């Protein structure tokens, strides 16, 4: 069985995994996963080495054990490759999602409309699921992405103020949607 995916042990997590780990919308999940891959691929060579992955996990405060990481990820690195290519990274992500949440049911229809995509994107930022994006939630996501704006809570609060039309100090879905519709995606 050369094409069989390596077995993944079910991770033991100190808290419940974020619902944004695996989005129902496949295209949005692939976009987000690509961004994560690009952040981990520090030298931009199209592969994430074990050193790059360990470094990224350490930066996220997850303290990567090199031997444990090699045991968990090594089976996804193709023979002769220095690290995970994007396709390998996707396979690893899918296997982890299956181990944490169970396999995705094939009959679940994907939301194809723009509104569904917006709701999925909003859920990535709304980590506690209360229907609002607070400055703390936005800062946490920006930190995970390694963006310098996350260093200052005042900068994050200013970002919130720029889209917070009802001045309640947080972003609701309507405000998020208005902001997203005002963004032009270059190169798309």
C-alpha positions as CSV (number, residue, x, y, z in Angstrom):
1,X,0.0,0.0,0.0
2,X,2.3,2.8,-1.2
3,X,-0.5,5.4,-1.6
4,X,-2.0,4.9,1.9
5,X,-1.7,7.9,4.2
6,X,0.4,7.4,7.3
7,X,-1.5,6.6,10.5
8,X,-2.0,9.7,12.7
9,X,-2.4,9.3,16.4
10,X,-5.3,11.3,17.8
11,X,-3.7,14.4,19.4
12,X,-4.5,15.1,23.0
13,X,-5.4,18.7,23.3
14,X,-5.6,20.8,26.5
15,X,-8.7,22.5,25.3
16,X,-11.4,22.0,22.7
17,X,-10.0,22.6,19.1
18,X,-11.1,25.8,17.4
19,X,-14.2,25.3,15.1
20,X,-12.2,27.2,12.5
21,X,-9.7,24.3,12.1
22,X,-11.8,22.8,9.4
23,X,-14.2,25.1,7.6
24,X,-17.2,23.6,5.7
25,X,-16.4,25.7,2.7
26,X,-13.7,23.9,0.8
27,X,-12.4,26.8,-1.3
28,X,-12.1,29.1,1.8
29,X,-10.4,26.4,3.8
30,X,-7.9,25.9,0.9
31,X,-7.2,29.6,0.8
32,X,-6.6,29.8,4.5
33,X,-4.5,26.7,4.5
34,X,-2.4,28.1,1.7
35,X,-1.7,31.2,3.8
36,X,-0.6,29.1,6.7
37,X,1.6,27.0,4.4
38,X,3.2,30.2,3.1
39,X,3.8,31.5,6.6
40,X,5.5,28.2,7.6
41,X,7.6,28.2,4.5
42,X,10.0,30.8,5.7
43,X,12.4,30.7,2.8
44,X,9.7,30.5,0.1
45,X,11.1,27.4,-1.6
46,X,7.7,25.6,-1.8
47,X,8.4,23.1,1.0
48,X,8.1,23.2,4.7
49,X,11.0,21.4,6.3
50,X,10.8,19.9,9.8
51,X,13.0,22.8,11.0
52,X,10.6,25.4,9.6
53,X,7.6,23.6,11.1
54,X,9.3,23.3,14.5
55,X,10.2,27.0,14.3
56,X,6.6,28.0,13.4
57,X,5.1,25.8,16.2
58,X,7.6,27.3,18.7
59,X,6.5,30.8,17.6
60,X,2.9,29.8,18.3
61,X,3.9,28.7,21.8
62,X,3.3,25.0,21.0
63,X,6.9,23.9,21.8
64,X,7.6,21.4,19.1
65,X,9.5,18.2,20.1
66,X,11.7,17.5,17.1
67,X,11.5,13.7,17.3
68,X,7.8,13.8,17.9
69,X,7.3,16.1,15.0
70,X,9.4,13.9,12.8
71,X,7.3,10.9,13.8
72,X,4.0,12.6,13.1
73,X,4.9,14.5,10.0
74,X,7.7,12.5,8.5
75,X,5.4,10.0,6.8
76,X,3.9,12.9,4.7
77,X,7.2,14.0,3.3
78,X,7.8,12.3,-0.1
79,X,10.9,10.3,-0.6
80,X,13.8,12.5,-1.8
81,X,12.0,15.8,-0.7
82,X,13.4,18.1,1.9
83,X,9.9,18.8,3.4
84,X,6.2,19.0,2.9
85,X,4.9,20.4,-0.4
86,X,1.5,22.1,-0.3
87,X,-0.3,18.9,-1.4
88,X,1.4,17.0,1.4
89,X,0.5,19.8,3.9
90,X,-3.1,19.5,2.8
91,X,-3.0,15.7,3.4
92,X,-1.6,16.2,6.8
93,X,-4.2,18.8,7.7
94,X,-7.0,16.6,6.4
95,X,-5.7,13.6,8.5
96,X,-5.5,15.8,11.6
97,X,-9.0,17.1,11.0
98,X,-10.3,13.5,10.6
99,X,-8.5,12.5,13.8
100,X,-9.9,15.4,15.8
101,X,-13.4,15.7,14.4
102,X,-14.0,12.6,12.3
103,X,-14.3,12.4,8.6
104,X,-16.3,15.0,6.7
105,X,-19.6,13.5,5.4
106,X,-19.5,13.5,1.6
107,X,-23.2,14.4,1.3
108,X,-22.9,17.7,3.1
109,X,-23.4,20.4,0.3
110,X,-20.9,23.2,0.2
111,X,-22.2,26.7,0.4
112,X,-21.4,28.3,-2.9
113,X,-22.7,31.8,-2.3
114,X,-20.7,34.8,-1.3
115,X,-22.7,35.1,1.9
116,X,-21.7,31.6,3.0
117,X,-18.0,32.4,2.3
118,X,-18.3,35.6,4.4
119,X,-19.9,33.7,7.3
120,X,-17.1,31.1,7.3
121,X,-14.5,33.9,7.2
122,X,-16.2,35.7,10.0
123,X,-16.1,32.5,12.1
124,X,-12.3,32.3,11.8
125,X,-12.1,35.6,13.6
126,X,-15.0,35.1,16.0
127,X,-13.1,32.6,18.1
128,X,-15.6,32.4,21.0
129,X,-18.6,32.2,18.7
130,X,-20.5,35.0,20.3
131,X,-21.3,36.7,16.9
132,X,-18.8,39.5,17.4
133,X,-15.1,40.1,16.7
134,X,-13.5,41.8,19.7
135,X,-10.1,43.5,19.7
136,X,-8.7,40.5,21.6
137,X,-9.9,38.0,19.1
138,X,-8.6,40.1,16.2
139,X,-5.3,40.4,17.9
140,X,-5.1,36.6,18.6
141,X,-5.7,35.9,14.9
142,X,-3.2,38.5,13.7
143,X,-0.6,37.0,16.2
144,X,-1.2,33.5,14.8
145,X,-0.6,34.9,11.3
146,X,2.6,36.5,12.5
147,X,1.5,40.0,11.5
148,X,3.3,42.9,13.2
149,X,0.0,44.8,13.7
150,X,-0.7,42.2,16.5
151,X,2.0,43.7,18.8
152,X,-0.1,46.7,19.9
153,X,-3.6,46.3,21.3
154,X,-4.1,50.0,20.5
155,X,-3.4,49.3,16.8
156,X,-5.9,46.5,16.8
157,X,-8.5,48.6,18.6
158,X,-8.0,51.3,15.9
159,X,-8.6,48.6,13.2
160,X,-11.8,47.7,15.0
161,X,-12.9,51.4,15.2
162,X,-12.4,51.9,11.5
163,X,-15.2,49.4,10.7
164,X,-17.3,49.6,13.9
165,X,-20.3,51.6,12.6
166,X,-22.3,51.4,15.9
167,X,-19.3,52.2,18.1
168,X,-19.7,49.3,20.5
169,X,-16.0,48.4,20.3
170,X,-16.5,45.2,18.4
171,X,-17.3,44.1,14.8
172,X,-20.6,42.3,14.1
173,X,-21.2,40.3,10.9
174,X,-22.8,43.2,9.1
175,X,-19.8,45.5,9.7
176,X,-17.5,42.7,8.8
177,X,-19.4,42.1,5.5
178,X,-19.3,45.8,4.6
179,X,-15.6,45.9,5.3
180,X,-14.9,42.8,3.2
181,X,-17.0,44.1,0.3
182,X,-14.9,47.2,0.3
183,X,-11.6,45.2,-0.1
184,X,-10.2,44.7,-3.6
185,X,-8.4,41.5,-4.0
186,X,-5.4,42.0,-6.3
187,X,-4.2,39.2,-8.6
188,X,-7.4,37.3,-8.2
